[in-house]
Amino acid sequence: MAIEGKQDDAREPRIRLGMVGGGSGAFIGAVHRMAARLDDQFELVAGALSSTPEKALASGRELGLDASRTYGSYKDMAIREARLKDGIEAVSIVTPNHVHYEAAREFLKRGIHVICDKPLTSNLADAKKLKKLADESDALFILTHNYTGYPMVRQAREMIANGDLGKIRVVQVEYAQDWLTEAAEQTGAKQAVWRTDPAQSGAGGSTGDIGTHAYNLASFVTGLTLESLAADLDSFVPGRRLDDNAHVMLRFAEGAKGMLWCSQVAPGNENGLKLRVYGEKGGLEWSQENPNYLWFTPFGDQKRLITRNGAGAGAAAGRVSRIPSGHPEGYLEAFATIYTEAARAIHAKKKGTKLDKAVIYPTVDDGVKGVAFVEACVASSKRNGAWVKL
């Protein structure tokens, strides 16, 4: 994670933003646009919004983009926008996974900041190449592991870093959904089609789509480094080419042990991302579907509820909260936090100033770790659950 700092961004000009992908019918593109707008840090001014010029132009019209800045390809957009006096300063890449590397490369080499959806790429080789490009570029690279933006996730991270749990022993994380319980990809459902296609998604199905989120969340909150894993992957739906369920045992370099379960064939689960962490002195529990609450249990004492902006909540949670306690904040606000952290870093980069240590956003390094996690899961499962080092 890049950890930088906070500044007064109220008077900063909006960052000119482009978008690759996210046209008509795309779920995550609309989410990115709402997140970018929420704190008034970005203005969408250009896009290569679809894989065909006709669809891209139609999507641009729907979003009110000038036709001259609606492009038929991301390469055309990168070339022209880099030459414009008022060209884009940053680009959001919200395509299926297999496009991430090539698209990000075009913008990074022209000094345009990249905000990319996860996973980083569809394979580890491309992930490593993209890291090299990002490291060599003067542009920033932000990966939208949006769950790290929740205030109570920041609270949990702060408490663990402060030693409230003592040395961490056990990490339990799960991400369960039910939307692929049947073969939705065979009905032509756009979101299901590409997520279950190895050519577009990569080697992982549920492991790449939601397992990477679970792994990133556990790492972000605990600060632990995953050393090795043993995975059992299944494709329960007949004809499905990628995993739709995974059970993964985890060994961390610091001595802690963990388990990760991700599934998209678990009826009754809508978006069940949950994290439990246990140390020598106590435990924490957080659920994404009730994100404003964090349970803390000191060993031998009563269970305590910490609420967003409520009594007991710390500075790390408070700085990414927008409204008083009791008014729910959720998914879009957490996503917007990543965009606002990115905006602060971009403004500081532009001015040559340093931010303080409060601002946190996922980087290309976190992305490489996520893709390595997926490929290690696949390799382990092929070897009947053998332990694989990362």
C-alpha angles and dihedrals in degrees: 000000000000107000114195131142154272129266140170099276097166094102099037117117117251114268113244105241134196127191133214112202122350098112129144113337095010114133102197096043091062090048091053091050092051091046092050092051100042098084093030094243100125140042120203107226106155141023149178090202105170143025093251126055092230094054091042092055092047091049090049091054091051090055095045096247120157109259090231089062097045107096136199093218138022091235092057089049094050093049097047098038091052089058097047119097089223095033124144118291095197138017132209115216110203103159130119112291099262092065097052099087099047094042095046091048093058093054099038093055089054094050096253115143115244127218106185133186118235144294093052095227140341094258140024096243091060091043091057092046090050091050090053091051092047092048091051095044125087087221125095123244119211123183115204103230085155098184089073086068096068113111094227091049087056088047092054091048091051093049093051092046089051091054098248091140097037118218110355115244108166134028121187118182131167138175114190130178134163105204095105096047087116128037096275090162090066090060091059094251102167098219092048096044098061096035091059095043114095091205091060104026102035130227095324130070112177088002091059098037101045107354090071089056092052093047093047092048093051092048094045096050099041101034088222125145118229110231104176142347143199116211139190111195127187138187099203097173110082113251095015111138099202134050118277096181134033137181112195130183115207134206117193125206091236092060101262121129128215149177129216125193122184124174139165093185100064108115113218095032117105105172104339106174108161134169130194123180125185128191138170092277105034151321142259131207128190133172125196092215089060097032100161092067132073122184118214124185119185108205110268094010137091123283112262131206117216114193130200108272089356132118111305096023113128138218095271091061095039096056092059096043118099106187138032122280116279093040104098121239118191151156100334093047091050090050090048090054090063090051092048093048087050091050092053091051092047093050091049091049091051093050096039092238130132124241122217121255098267099084113089129179133163114256140198088275090062088049093054090050090052095052090045088053092054095048091046090053091052092046093048094049092050087056093052095264098314117169112263125192120225 
